[in-house]
Amino acid sequence: MKKSTKTLLIILLLLILGIFIHPKKVVYVPKITGKVIDEKGNSIKDAVVSRIEELSSINEKQGYYDYTKYKSQTTKTDENGNFELLEKSRIEWIHTPLDLPFAWCFGNFEIEKDGFKTYKTEFDEFRQLHKDNCYACEEIEFKPIITLKKKE
């Protein structure tokens, strides 16, 4: 193969890779501010609130992606039952041209308190399409009021 053909193929390969690999795609995780109450409407102090996120990894033995849920942020409710999980961001270095300019934003969390049943969000319970003039889930906020049930 001629040297000019090899050079052209290398340039073409680099251009194709450039379509799929872009540095610094910032991904935002929405802010969640809410209140935790009991079944009578009383505020619950010191309930532990944790944001739940998924971590993906490659299972090399089986040849597929594993998804593990983990608690990425934890806080406690104040004397009025209020809590706040701040918006956060992470940087993803590899993405494809199929990354579209819209995104669904999810707010997944768990609340634990002694004497009460643990509350976990259900799939798709807190979901919103991103707002105009923001990047992905930037500036999205969920404001749930969660009622914890007593253990029987």
N, C-alpha and C positions, 0 to 999 in steps of 0.2 A: 504494500500500500504506500502511496506517495506521502511525503511529509505534509504537503498542503491538505490532503484528504484527512489525515490523522488530526491535524490542527483544527480543521473544520468540524470534525466529529467531537473533539474535546470541547470546543466552544458551544456546540449544540447541546451536548450533555450538561454543561454548566448552566446554560439557559433553562433547560428543563428542570434541573435541580433548583434553580432560583425561583421557579414558579411554586414549588412545594415547600421550600424552607425559607422562612422569614424570621428575622430576629425580633424579639420583644413584642409579642402579642400579649397585651395586658388583659387578664380575665378578672372581672370583679365579682365578688360574692356579696349579695345584698345585705343591707343592715336590717336587723330584726330588733324592734323595741316593743315590749309588750307588758302585760300584767298577768299575774297568776292569782287566782282566787279559789276559795273552796266552794262547795255546793250551796252554801248560804250567802255567798257573795262577799265574804270576808277576805281581805288580803292575806296572802301567805308569805311570811318573811323567811329568808334564808333557804329558799328552794334552789337547787342547783340546776342551772340552765346551760345546756351544751349544744353548740352548733354541730351538726352531723354532715360530714362530707365523704366523698368516695375517693379512694386512692386506687389507681389502676396499676397493675404490674403484669408482666408476661410470665405465664407458667410454662417454663421451657420444657418441662417433662411432658406435659399434656399438649402444649402447642396452642394455647389460647390465653386471652386476657382474664385475669382474676380481678374482681372488684371488691375491695374491703372498705367497710364503713368505719370511720374513726371520728373522735371528738376533736375538732380543731380549735374551738374556743370554749371556754367555760367561765361562767359568772354566777353570782347569787342574786336573788331578788332582795330589794331593800325593804324597809319597814312597811312600805305601801304596796308591796308585791310587784313593783316595777323592775324590769331588767332591760339590758341593752347588749346586743352582740353587734359590734361595730362592723361597718363595711370593710372588707379587706380585699386585697388583690394579690395575684400571683402572675408570674411571667411564664408563658409557654413559648418555647423556641421553635417548635416544628408544627406547622399547620399547612393545610392544603388550600387550593383555590376554591374549594367547596365551602369554605368558611363564609357563610352568608352574612349580610349586614343586619340581621335580626337575631335575637336570642331569647329563649325562654329562661326566666330567672326563677330559681327555686329557693325556698326558705325551709330547710329541714333542721329540726332541733328536737331535743329531749329534755324533759323536766322531771327531776327526782326530789322527793321530800319524804322523810321518815313518817310513817303513818298513812301515806297516800300511795295510790297506784301510780306507777311511772307513766308519764304521758310521752308518746312518740308521735311525731307527725306521720300521716299516711302519705303514700305516693301521690304527688300532685296536689296536696292539700293547700299549700301556699305557692302559687305560681302566677307570674305576670310576664307579659311580653315587654321587652325593654321600652323605655320612653324615647321620644324624639330628642335629638340633640344630646344624646349621651352615648357612651361607648359600652355596648353589651349591657351588663347589669349595674353599671355605675348609677348612683343616685336612686336606686330602687330601695324601698323600705317596706317591710311588712310590720303591721301593728296588731298582733293577735291579743285577744283576751282569752286565757286558758283556764278552764275550770278543772281542778284536780279532784278526784273522787277518793273518799276515805277507803282504806283497806277494810275488808270485812272480816 
